[in-house]
Each structure stands twice: as structure tokens, then as C-alpha cells.
């Protein structure tokens, strides 16, 4: 009897918690879905994709180095070929991290979600936008193959210094086509995606050079040469 009462009490707590979560998230889900519907009604996905594919800088997937493609999947979405647009494991991990941090820091986005964001939405960290992104990602997975999604993503990523897409980035930073990128160059461009302004190859080279300049300045100062030598 006592066990049944405890079990009923626990069940009541779980149901109350589920109801509370439902009441809290329902408006967010509704607003996110409305954002998604509004976006595709204003401009259908097919039109947006056709516009991107028509760009002069657009490049097919088979003309991008394997090193770059492998690295971008490994670092950005290693379960890319196994999910349907969103990754429940990544979302759960990000949710736990955000709860611990007490703020919305991580989103657990897949490559398809990031493509959705690049195609339609801003980069503001709002739950409603995240929901809209999820709906859009699922729709993209329905309409396009994994290879087509990856190809589109590679052509819209921002790499800093005004470079949108892997072709512009490869030419700008390394004066070569994407298929000619070395493994080190491919790794550097994938690393850039995290924070293009800070991690692009030019910015990274400058950051690595700064300690050398500081050391040289300190040496000149200690020798009394600062202001004398160029």
C-alpha cells in the first residue's frame, strides 16, 4: 500500500512537470512554427536554393577537397548522415550545458540546421528562432539529399573578410580552387567557421606573429634600441 502511494506521488510529480514544461514551451513552439511558415511563404525553399546555385562562386561538391568535406562533417556534425535534420543527442547535450550555465549558449545545431539559419534566419540566440530552424531543417531533409545539403552548406558558409562559400575562401586565403586545398589549409578553413573574424587564416597568422613582435620589442627596449632601430 505504501509503495503504491509513493508510486502515485512520483507519477503525479512527473505529470505535473510535463504539464508545466508543455505550458512553457507551447508558445515558443507556436511562434517558431509561425516564423518557419512565414519564411517559406515569403520565399519558397526552391527559389532560395536556385538563387544560391546561380551564383558565380557556386561550386559542386565533387570539386571540393575530400579533406575539407571530411573535416567539416567531423567537427560540425559527425552524425550528419544518420539524422533527419536535427540531432536529439546534440540537442540534449546542449540543453544540459545551457541549464548549468544559466543561459542559452549552445544550440546543438546540425549542418542542416546551420544551412537553414544561413538561408532564412538571423543569428540571434532565441528559442523561437531555434524552433523555426528545426522545422526548416526537417523540410530541407525531405526535399534534398545529404550530398545536396552538404554542397549548399559549403557554398553559403561565411569565412570572414567578405568570403561567402568555400570557393571564395580558398581563392582569397590560399589562391587556389577548393579541390586543390591541402589538408592543413582545409583544416584551417573549417576552424574558421567557429568565429570567422577571429579564426580566419589571416587573423590566426597575425595572432601567432604577435608574441614574436612583443618579444622583439621587449629585446629592443632592454638594449635601449627602441626608437633607433626600424
N, C-alpha and C positions, 0 to 999 in steps of 0.2 A: 504493500500500500504506500509506504513511504517512498519507495523507488518510483512508483507511478507519479506521485505528486511532484517529485523532483524533475522527472522527465517532462511532465506537462509544463512546469515552470520554465524549464530551459527552452522548450518548444515555443512558449509564449514570448520569451525574450528574443528568440531568433526571428519569429514572425513580426514582432514589433520593430526590430531592427531593419528587417527587409522592407517593411512598410515605410519606415522613416526614410530609408535610402531612396525608395521609389518616389516618395513625395518630393524629396530634394532634387533628384535627377530628372524627373519628368519634364519640368520646364526647360532644362538645359537640352534634353533630347529633342523636344519640340522645336526649340529655337534653332538648334543645329540643323535639323532636318529642313526647316524652312529656309535657312541660308543655302543649303545644298540645292533645293528645288529652285530657288530664286536665281542661283548662279547658272544652272543649266538651261533655264527658260530664257534667260537674257542672252546666253550664247551657248548653244549645244556643244557637247564634247567633240563631236566630229569636226565642227568648224574650227575649234581651238587647235585641235591636232593638225588639221590640214594647213592652218596658218603657220604652225611651227615647222612642219615638214617642207613648207615652201620657202623657208629662209635660205639665203645663200650659204650660210655657215652650217646648215644641217648635214649630218654625215651618217651613213648607215652603220649598223652595229658591227658588221664584218670588216669595217675599215677603222676599227678602234682596237688598240693593242689588247691582247688577252690578259696581260699583266694588269692593266687598268681595270678591265671588267671583273677579273677575279678579286682584285683588292677592294673594289667598291662594294661588291657583294659581301665579302668577308667582314668589312668594317662597318658598313651601313645597315646591312640586313642579311645575316648569314642563313636565315630561313626563308629567303625570298622565293625559292622555287617550291615551297611547301605550304604557304599560307594563301588565303583568299583575299589579300589586300590589307589585312591587319594581323598583327601577331599578338595573340592573347597573353603569351608568356612575357613578351617585352612590355606590354601594357601593364600587367600585374606587377612586374619588377619596378617600373617607373612610378606606379601608384604608391607602392610601399616607400620608395625613396622620397616622393613628394610629401607623404604623410609625416615621415621622420623629419624632413626639412621644414615642414610647416609652410610650404609654398609650392607653387606649380613651377618646377624646374625642368624635369624630364618629361618627355611625351611618349617615348617608346614607338616612334614612327617607323614605318616600313618604307622601302623605296617607293612603293605605290602611293603611300600617304604623302611622302615628300613631293612626288610628282603632282599630286592633287593640289597641294599648297602652292607650288610654283605656277600651276596653270590657272588657279582661280582665287586663292585666298591670300590674305596678308600674313605676316609672320608674328602677329600679336599672340601672346600666350593666353588664350581664353578657351574655356572648356567648350563653349558653343561652337567656336571655330574648329576645335578638335573633332567634335561630333560631325560637323559638316564634312570635314576632311575624310572621316571614316566612311560616310555614305558615298562620297565621290570615289574613294579608293575601291570600294566594292564594285561600283559601276564600271570603273576602268578595267578591273579584272574580268568582268563579264564581256566587255567589248573587245579587249585586246589580249594578245598572247603575252607571256612573260618576256619574250625577246623584244616585242614591240614596246612594252612598258619600259624595259631597261634602255632601249635605244632612245626613246623620248626623254627619259630622265637624263641620260648623258648629254643630250642636246639642250637642256634648259638649266643645268646647274650653274650657279654663279661661282666663279673662281677668283673674284677680286679684280681690281684695276680695269673695270669695264668689260671683263670677259664673261660672256654667257655661252655655255656649251663647251664641250671638250675640244672641238676644232679650233675655236678662237684661243682657248687657253694654251693648247700645245704650240700654236704658232707664236703667241705673244711671249710665253716664257722660255720656250726651247727652240723656236724657229724650225719646227718640224710638223709633219702631219701626225694625227693621233696614232696611226698604225706603226709609226717609227719611234714612239716613246720607249725609252729604256725602262727597266724595272724601277730604278731609282727615281726617274722622272715621273713615272706613273704613280708611285707611292707618294711622292711629294704633292702631286695634284689631288690625290684622294684626301690627303691630310689637310689640304687647303679648305675643303668643303666645310669643316667644323667651324671655321671662323676666317672667311676669305681675306678680310682686311689685315688680320694679324698673322695668318699662317701661309699666305701665298708665297711662292718661291723667292720672290724679290724681298719681301718683308722678312722672311726667315734668314736669308743671306745677310741682310742688314743687322738682324738681331745677333747672329753669330759673329759678325765682324765688330760689333760694338765693344765687347770685352777687350779685344785686341787694341782698339783705338784708345780705350781708357787706360790700358796698361802702358801704351806708348806715351800718352800724355803724362802719366804719373812719372815715368822714367825721365822724360824731358824736364819736368818740374824739379825732380830731385837733383838733376845735373845742372839746373839753372839755365836751361836752354830754351824754355818756353817763351815764345815771342821772338826768338832769334832764328831758330830753325823753322823751315816751312812745314 
